[in-house]
């Protein structure tokens, strides 16, 4: 698993699009943190989810998943390594982008978001192992948040992104709900990762 984490981190740092998106989102997080900690927490969650999705789905998009599973046939270990990688990248991204929030004195908000945002990265990575397409996931995520969570649920229902926003303010109940959604998705990914790659 350590080898998977090492290779995934190396891949993310050397693939230009991944490194560029990480730099852009970090800079945007720093700018938004000057506006307010709420805006930064929102971007931290969306960014963490995005990094989790792209970290896993790029293997299917670039057709490197076959080589990955040939080199490492134990797919559950590969999935675990990818989840750990998403966790590491999202913690680093959240910590750096939220530095201004911490310095300005909102230390509790910073620390809570630093714990909660990586959970969305795990959710995104696990969902990518199921769906295997970043485009479908990002479009689906946008449609889900706008129509289901915002318009229908009024951001009050126990749904993933609504739970994240409340958990980032320190709501323990919503944190548990977010963890429940994430664990369910990880279990789904553990089964989906065994699917054949020929259809992708």
N, C-alpha and C positions, 0 to 999 in steps of 0.2 A: 504493500500500500504506500509506503514511503517513496518508493520509486515512481509510482503513479503521481503522487503529489509533486514531487520534484520535476518530473517531465511536464506536468500540466502548468506549473508555475513558469517554467522555462518557455513553454509554448506561448503562454499569454504575454510574456514580456518581450518575445521576439516577433510575434505576429503584429504587423504594423497597425491593423485596424483595432485590435484589442488594446494595445498600448495607447493608441491615440484616444480611443473612447474613454479609457480609464483616466487619462490626463484631462480630457475635456470635462468629464463629469466631476472630477475633483476640483477643477477650477470653478465650475458652476456652483458646486457646493460651497466653496469659500465665499463666492460673491453673494449667494443667497443667505449665507449665515450672517452677512453684514446687514441684511434686511430684517432678519428675525430667525429665531431658532425653530419656529414652526415650519418655515419654508425649507430650512436646511434638513429637518427631520423627514419631510416629505420627499425631497430629492434623494436623501440617503436611502430610504426604503426602495424607491423606484430604481435607483442606481444599483443597489445590492441585488434586487430581483433580476435586473438586466444582465449583470455580470454572471450571475448563476446560470441564467438561460444560455447566454452565448458561450460560456465556458464548456458546456456539455454539447450543445447543438452544433457547434462548429465542426465537431468530428463527423457528424452526419452530413452536414452541408458540404464539407470538403472531401468527403468519402475516405476519411482516415480511420473511421470506426472499425472497418474490416481489419486493417493493419494493427490497430490497437488491441482488438480482441484475439488476433492471431498471436501477438506477442505476449498477451496476458489473458489466457483463456478463462480465468476466474472472474467473471463479469461482476459479481457482487463486490469483490475487492476493488475493481476499477471504479464502480459506482461510489463506493465509500471514499476512495481517493479523490474523486471529483467533488464530492460533497465537502470534504475537508479543504480542498483547494478553494471552493466557493466561499467557505467560511473565512479562510485566511485573507483572501483578496477583499472581501466585503468589510472585514474588521479594519484592514489597513486603509481602505478607501474612506470608511466612515470616520476613522480617527483623524486622518489628515484633513479631510474636507471640513470637519467640525472643529478644527483647532481654534478658529475665531470664537465660536460659541463657548468653548472652554475658557479661553482667555477673558472673554467679556463677563464671565461670572456665572453663566448658566451651566454650572458643572454637573448638577444632578440631571438636567435634560440631556447633556452630552453623554453621560455614563449610561443612562437608560437607553438612549438611541443606539449607543455602541453595542449594547447587548441585544436589542430587539431587531435592528436592521439586518444583521447577518442571518436571522431566522428566515427573512424573506429571500435571501440568497439561497438558502437550502431549499426553500419551496420552489424557487425558479429552476434550480439545477435538477431537482427531482422531477418537476413537470417536463423539463426538456428531455429527460431520459424516457418519458412516456410518449410525448408528442413528436420529438425528434426534429422539430422545425422551429427555428427562432421566429420566422415571419408569422406562422400561425399562432404562436404563443403571444407575441407582442400585440398582434391585432386582437386576438381573443381576450388578452388582459385588458386592453383599452375598452373594448366593447363591454366586458364584464363589469369593470369599475364604473363606467359611465351609466350604463343602462340598468344593471342589476343592483350594484351597491349604492350608487348615488341617486338615481331616479326612483327605483323601486324601494330599496332599503333605507333611503335617506341617510346613509352612512351610520345607521344605528343597529343594523342586524348583525348577528354573530358570523360575519363573513370575513374572508382573509384580510383584505386591504383595510376594511373598516376596523377590524381588530388590531391591525398594525398601528393605525393612527392613534387609537386610544391607548394601546400598550406603550407607545412611545412617550406618552404623558405620565406613565407610571401606573396604569390600570392593570392590576395583577390578573383579574378575571379575564380581560381581553387578551392578555399575554398567554394564558392557558388555552384560550380558544385558538389563537394563532398557532401555538404549538401543536394543538390537535389537528388542524388543517395540514400543517407541515408533516407531521408524522404519518398521517393518512396518505399523503402524496408520496412520501419516501417508501412506504410499504407498496404502493402501486408501482413505483419505479423499480423496486426489487423484483417484481414479477415481470414487468414490461421489458426489462433489460435483456431478458432471455429470448425475446422475439428474433426472428430471422432478419437479416440485414438486406436481403435481396430486394425487398419491396420498397426500400427507402431510396 
